[in-house]
Amino acid sequence: MRALSAALLLATLATPAVAGDTKPTPAAPGTAEVTQRLEQIASAGAKVAFEVPRFAFTGNLSVDKPGSPRDVVRGLPTTALADPRYTAVVLVDADTAWVSAQLGEHYGCGECAKDPAEGWLRATALFERAPAGWQPIAWSITPPIPSGSQQEAMDDGIVPDKLARDTAGADDVASLFESTIGDAKKFSATFSDRKETVLFGSELPERYAGAKAKAQITAWNFRFSLRDGLRAGLSKSGSVAWLAANVDGTPKGAKAGVPFRVFALYERTDKGWKVVQMQFATSV
C-alpha cells in the first residue's frame, strides 16, 4: 500500500515483521478448531473435504461463484500453518466465526512446524458451523506483494479479474462500502473498535490490529473507487456480512490509482455494520 516509487520490499522467508502491531493478537480460547479448519483447507496436501464457498480470492485467482472445492484451492501449498502470534479468531455466535491469520507455506516438509516457512499467505475467512464441522462461506487467501511488483503489473496492464455484481441479502453493506470508500475519514469510521479487528495491506509487514486498523486507513489517505462489480452476502445468522470488490486506490496528490482486490467482513452491531476484517491484495 506504500507509494509505488518506494524501493522494492523483499519478502523475507523468516517470521515477518509486522508494521504497527507490536502486540500481536492471540487466538481466543475455544477457537482452535476454526484455525485448524483453515489450515486444513489451505493445505493442498491435506485433501480435506469441505463445502464449496460462495466466493474466494485464492492467490492470484478471483473465483466468482466456484463450482467445486478444487476450483478454489489451486496454487495453495502442501501444508499451511498459522502463526499463532498473528492469528485472530472470533466466534460471533454459536454457528458463525471469522478468522484472520498469517499462514506459513510449506512444500514437501517432514515436521512442518519445526521448518522455516518457505513463503507467507495472509488469510481472512468466514466460517459457519455444520454437522460435518466448520464450513467456509467466503475467503481471501493471498500472498503479500511488494510495491515494485505492483508497479510492474500496472506497467503490463494487469488488473484483477472482473467481478459480477451480486449483493443479494447484503445490499445495505454494499451501499455502506460504496458510499464511504471515497473519503478516508468516512471509511475509517466504519471500522469496529474490537481488539480483534485486523487490516491487511498488500505488502508483507502491513498487518494492523485493533484501533491501529482504523488509524491506518486514515494514515494511508487513499481515495478508493469501485472499478467493476461487487460481491456480498450474509451469514445464515445475519450477524456477519462478507464483501469482495475490485477498487482503484489513489494516494493524495497522485493522478493514477493502484488496482487492488478488497475482501472485508462486517459485523452487525447496535451502531450499524462495522468492519471487523479487511484485506487488500493485488493482481500480481
Order of alpha helices (4+ residues) and beta strands (2+ residues): alpha-beta-beta-beta-beta-beta-beta-alpha-alpha-alpha-beta-beta-alpha-beta-beta-beta-beta
